[in-house]
């Protein structure tokens, strides 16, 4: 899946990407390290791999708490998108 780098903190090696629908999805240091990158700049196109996560009890029952397309999804890899 493709996304755009939105935020990146070099100290924690974590940040967020924006899916093509504009939904922000966070990634942790493990996902960043799995991609073999050393630096990520906002605006760069990236390829991400995700896995579904278990929703917390009661998730989705309140329309005001649904976080959109990124809900229930965890990024496992972030790397640069190449042609």
C-alpha positions in Angstrom: 0.0 0.0 0.0 1.2 3.5 -0.7 1.1 6.5 1.6 2.8 9.9 2.1 5.1 10.6 5.1 3.3 13.1 7.3 5.5 13.4 10.5 8.7 11.8 11.6 10.7 12.1 14.8 14.3 11.0 14.3 14.9 10.5 18.0 12.1 8.0 18.5 12.1 6.8 14.8 8.3 7.0 14.8 5.8 9.2 13.1 2.7 9.2 10.9 1.8 8.6 7.3 -1.2 9.8 5.4 -3.2 7.3 3.4 -4.3 8.4 0.0 -7.8 9.2 1.5 -6.1 11.6 4.0 -6.3 9.3 7.0 -3.3 9.6 9.3 -1.9 6.3 10.6 1.0 6.2 13.1 4.0 3.9 12.8 6.5 2.9 15.5 10.3 2.5 15.5 10.0 -1.3 14.7 8.1 -0.5 11.5 10.6 2.2 10.5 13.6 -0.1 11.3 12.0 -2.9 9.2 12.2 -0.7 6.1 15.9 -0.1 6.4 15.6 3.7 6.2 17.8 6.2 7.9 15.7 9.3 7.5 12.2 10.2 6.4 11.0 13.7 5.3 7.4 14.9 5.2 5.9 14.6 1.8 8.0 11.6 0.7 6.0 8.8 -0.9 6.4 5.6 1.0 5.3 2.0 0.7 3.8 0.5 3.9 2.8 -2.9 5.0 0.0 -3.3 7.6 -1.6 -5.9 9.7 -5.1 -5.8 11.3 -5.2 -5.3 15.0 -7.8 -6.4 17.5 -10.3 -3.6 18.2 -10.6 -2.6 21.8 -13.8 -3.7 23.6 -16.6 -1.4 22.6 -14.7 0.1 19.6 -17.0 1.2 16.8 -20.1 1.5 19.0 -19.8 5.2 19.4 -19.8 7.0 16.0 -17.8 9.9 17.5 -14.8 7.5 18.3 -14.4 5.9 14.9 -11.0 6.9 13.5 -11.6 6.0 9.9 -9.7 3.9 7.5 -6.7 3.6 9.8 -8.7 2.1 12.7 -7.7 -1.4 13.5 -4.6 -1.3 11.4 -1.0 -1.3 12.5 2.0 -0.4 10.2 4.6 -3.1 10.2 7.0 -1.7 7.6 7.7 1.8 6.1 10.1 2.1 3.1 10.5 4.4 0.2 8.2 3.9 -2.8 10.2 3.1 -5.9 8.9 2.9 -9.5 
